[in-house]
Amino acid sequence: MSNRIFQSVIVQMKDATDRQIGVIDSDGNVIYCGEGFLAVHSINGGEVKITLPQRYKIKPLLGADIDECETDTLTLNMKEFDTAVFELD
């Protein structure tokens, strides 16, 4: 399953449950989104692309070397077992 389709299903699940949600994507990465935060834990390393349900101001808090930006798509180049945490506004 492509990450975009997979993430679309997760967004629909989150909208339906109105709660925080954590998932493992098709590459084995752990992704959490809720309460104004996004966290990604890479299992194998490499490029991780996350499509958000709308544009957010994304502020890196831990483990990501990117500038604060406003976007609906986030692409991270991660090493094996890296974790990155972002604030969403």
N, C-alpha and C positions, 0 to 999 in steps of 0.2 A: 504494500500500500504506500503510495507516495506520501511524503511528509505533509504536503499541503492538504490533501484529502483527510489524512489522519488528524491534522490539527483542526480542520473544519468540524469533524465529528466531536472532538474534545470541546470546542467552543459551544456546540449545540448542547452537549452534556452539561457544561457549566451553566449555560443559560437556563436549562431545565431544572437543575438542582439548586441554583443560586447559592453555591458554596465554593470553597477553594477546591482546586482539583490538581492532582499530580498524576502524571502518566509516564509510561515508558514508550518512546517512539519506535519506529520500525528499525532504527539503527542501535537500539538499546540505551539511548540517552534518557535520563530522567529529567522531566520538565514539570515545574510547579508554577502555577499562576493563580494568584488570589490575594485579597487584602492589600492591593496596590503594589505587589511585588511579583517579579518573575525570577525564577532560579533555574539554572540548567547545569546538570552534571553529565559530563561526557564520559562514556565508557571506553570508546575506542580511539578517541581523538579525531581530528579532521574538521571539516566544515559542518557547522550546525546552522540550519536556516529555520527561523521561527516566523510564522505569519500570525500576527495579532488580529483580533476582530475589528479593530479600529486604530486610528493614529493615536499614539501616546507620546508624551515627553518621557524619554528613557534616560535615566540617570544611573550610570554604573556605580555600584557600591563595593563590589568585591570581585576580584579575579578576572576582570575584563579590561583590556587596554583599548577602549573606544571613548570617543568624546560624547558628551551629553547631546542628544539629538531628538527630533520629533519624527516618528516613522510608524508604519504598520508592519514593517518587515525588518527583522534583525538577523544578520549573518555573522556568525562567530567562527573564528579559527581556533579550535581548542586542542589542547594536548590530552593524552590519555589520563583519565581520572581528574581533570580540571573541573572546578565548580565556579560558576559566575552568578552573581546576584545583582538585580537591577530594581530600581524603584520606578513604578509606572505612575504617571500623573496625567 
